[in-house]
Amino acid sequence: MTSGLWQNWMLPGIWTTLQLTLYSAALATVVAFAIGTARTHRSKPVRFLAGFYTEVFRGTSALVLMFWLFFVLPQLVGWALVPMWAAVLALGLSYGAYGAEVVRGALNAVAPAQREAGVALSFTPWQRLRLILLPQAVPEMIPPLCNLLIELLKGTALVSLLGIGDVSFAAYLVRLATQDSAQVYGITLVVYFVIAFALTRGMKALERRTRAGLGKAPVPAGAGGGAA
């Protein structure tokens, strides 16, 4: 691969993939915590609506949702999303639904005595969530959320079907130009692995920090979530 092809196509493609991963992960995190906590709410209508969202978006193809947002939504509302934001919305909403189940499970795993202690101290539901439940649940969420983050990274390859110049689309163009499939796709595999490895290390560092804040021992190497 010539340096020109690398600089003009592959490097911008890597940057686009990083942006897609960052923006989609940020949206997915907001959705996961909002829907996941709503799934533990005392109100049945709130739990129903949160559960309905989770089932719909877990049962919907992210690729089809991306196409719907990009091609169908403009016909309904009269304005169009740029491909980047259609992709971010589709990925963030889809992976946020999976993350919501992680959040719900971690919150429900907190010992009931901890909730009762908050009630005994006359904490409001928000105070119990912020001061008691989330600090204990977050360290348990991080390994499965790390796996979802890596899956999200790999899922960004879908955006090439909208013509977005991510790393997989750039690799396709470079392969057309060079006819060297082995080298191009070999480099692409390495690029995805390096990004995934960096994300995994970052999530493990975050997990160690949150567990240390609770006085818990760090998880042994290889026991937490990693690149899939």
C-alpha positions in Angstrom: 0.0 0.0 0.0 1.5 3.4 -1.0 1.8 6.2 1.5 -0.6 8.3 -0.5 -3.4 5.7 -0.2 -2.7 5.3 3.5 -2.8 9.1 4.2 -5.7 9.9 1.9 -8.0 7.0 2.6 -7.1 4.8 5.5 -6.1 7.4 8.1 -9.3 9.5 7.5 -11.3 6.2 7.6 -9.7 5.3 11.0 -10.6 8.8 12.3 -14.2 8.4 11.1 -14.5 5.0 12.8 -13.2 6.5 16.1 -15.8 9.3 15.9 -18.6 7.0 15.1 -17.6 4.8 18.1 -17.3 7.7 20.5 -20.6 9.4 19.5 -22.6 6.2 19.4 -21.1 5.0 22.7 -22.0 8.3 24.3 -25.6 8.1 23.1 -25.8 4.4 24.0 -24.6 5.1 27.5 -27.3 7.8 28.1 -30.0 5.5 26.7 -28.7 2.5 28.7 -28.8 4.3 32.1 -32.1 6.1 31.4 -33.9 2.9 30.2 -32.1 0.6 32.6 -33.0 2.6 35.7 -36.6 3.1 34.4 -36.8 -0.7 34.2 -36.4 -0.8 38.0 -38.9 2.0 38.7 -41.8 1.5 41.1 -44.3 2.7 38.5 -45.7 -0.1 36.3 -46.3 2.2 33.3 -42.7 3.4 33.5 -41.4 -0.1 33.6 -43.7 -1.1 30.8 -42.6 1.7 28.5 -38.9 1.0 29.3 -39.4 -2.7 28.6 -41.2 -1.9 25.4 -38.3 0.2 24.2 -35.8 -2.5 25.1 -37.7 -5.2 23.3 -38.3 -3.1 20.1 -34.7 -2.0 19.7 -33.2 -5.3 20.7 -35.4 -7.0 18.1 -34.7 -4.6 15.3 -31.8 -4.8 12.9 -29.4 -1.9 13.5 -28.8 -1.8 9.7 -32.5 -1.6 8.8 -32.9 1.1 11.5 -30.0 3.0 9.9 -31.7 2.8 6.5 -35.0 3.8 8.0 -33.6 6.9 9.6 -31.7 7.9 6.5 -34.2 7.0 3.7 -37.6 6.9 5.3 -37.5 9.6 8.0 -37.0 12.4 5.4 -40.2 11.4 3.7 -42.2 11.5 6.9 -40.9 14.7 8.5 -39.5 16.6 5.5 -35.9 16.9 6.6 -33.0 14.6 6.3 -30.2 13.4 8.6 -26.7 13.5 7.3 -25.3 9.9 7.0 -23.1 10.3 10.1 -25.9 11.2 12.4 -28.3 8.6 11.0 -25.6 6.0 11.8 -24.9 7.4 15.3 -28.6 7.4 16.1 -29.2 3.8 14.8 -26.1 2.4 16.6 -26.7 4.4 19.8 -30.4 3.5 20.2 -29.8 -0.2 19.3 -26.8 -0.8 21.6 -28.3 1.3 24.3 -31.2 -1.2 24.5 -28.7 -4.0 25.2 -26.9 -1.8 27.7 -30.2 -1.1 29.5 -30.4 -4.7 30.4 -26.9 -4.6 31.8 -27.8 -1.6 33.9 -31.1 -3.2 35.1 -29.4 -6.4 36.1 -26.6 -4.7 38.0 -29.1 -2.5 39.9 -31.2 -5.4 40.8 -28.2 -7.3 42.0 -27.5 -4.8 44.8 -28.4 -6.4 48.1 -32.0 -5.5 49.3 -30.5 -4.5 52.7 -28.8 -1.6 50.9 -32.1 -0.3 49.6 -33.7 -0.7 53.0 -30.8 1.3 54.6 -31.5 4.2 52.2 -35.2 4.1 53.2 -34.3 4.0 56.9 -32.2 7.1 56.3 -35.2 8.8 54.7 -33.4 9.1 51.3 -35.5 10.0 48.3 -35.5 7.5 45.4 -33.1 9.7 43.5 -30.7 9.8 46.5 -30.9 6.1 47.0 -30.0 5.6 43.3 -27.2 8.1 43.2 -25.6 7.5 46.6 -26.3 3.8 47.2 -27.3 1.8 44.2 -25.2 3.2 41.3 -21.9 3.3 43.2 -22.2 -0.4 43.9 -23.7 -1.4 40.6 -21.4 0.5 38.2 -18.3 -1.7 38.8 -20.4 -4.8 38.0 -21.7 -3.1 34.8 -18.3 -2.3 33.3 -17.2 -5.8 32.1 -20.4 -6.5 30.1 -20.6 -2.9 28.9 -17.0 -3.3 27.7 -18.1 -6.2 25.6 -20.9 -4.1 24.1 -18.5 -1.3 23.4 -16.3 -3.6 21.4 -19.3 -5.0 19.5 -20.3 -1.4 18.8 -16.9 -0.7 17.4 -17.2 -3.6 15.0 -20.8 -2.6 14.2 -19.6 0.7 12.8 -18.6 -1.2 9.7 -22.3 -1.2 8.8 -22.1 2.5 8.0 -20.1 1.9 4.9 -23.4 0.9 3.3 -24.5 4.6 3.6 -21.3 5.6 1.9 -19.6 6.9 5.1 -15.9 6.7 4.7 -15.1 4.6 7.8 -12.1 2.3 7.9 -13.9 -0.7 6.3 -15.1 1.5 3.4 -11.6 3.0 3.0 -10.2 -0.5 2.9 -12.6 -1.4 0.2 -11.5 1.6 -1.9 -7.8 0.9 -1.3 -8.4 -2.8 -2.4 -10.0 -1.6 -5.6 -7.1 0.7 -6.3 -4.3 -1.8 -5.5 -5.9 -5.2 -6.0 -4.0 -6.4 -2.9 -6.7 -7.9 -0.8 -4.4 -9.7 1.6 -2.4 -6.7 2.7 -5.3 -4.3 2.8 -7.6 -6.4 4.8 -4.8 -7.7 7.0 -4.0 -4.1 7.9 -7.8 -3.5 8.5 -7.9 -6.4 10.9 -5.0 -5.0 12.9 -6.6 -1.5 13.0 -9.8 -2.9 14.5 -7.8 -5.0 17.0 -5.6 -2.1 18.1 -8.7 0.1 18.7 -10.5 -2.6 20.5 -7.5 -3.4 22.7 -7.1 0.3 23.6 -10.8 0.5 24.5 -10.6 -2.6 26.6 -7.6 -1.4 28.5 -9.4 1.9 29.2 -12.5 0.1 30.5 -10.4 -2.1 32.7 -8.7 0.9 34.2 -12.1 2.4 34.8 -13.3 -0.8 36.5 -10.3 -0.9 38.8 -10.9 2.7 39.8 -14.6 2.2 40.6 -13.9 -1.0 42.5 -11.1 0.7 44.5 -13.5 3.5 45.4 -15.7 0.9 47.1 -12.7 -0.8 48.7 -13.1 -3.9 46.6 -10.2 -6.0 45.3 -9.4 -5.6 41.6 -10.7 -8.3 39.2 -7.9 -10.8 38.2 -6.5 -10.4 34.7 -8.7 -12.2 32.2 -11.8 -12.3 34.4 -13.4 -9.1 33.1 -14.9 -8.3 29.7 -12.5 -8.1 26.8 -12.4 -7.7 23.0 -14.7 -10.1 21.3 
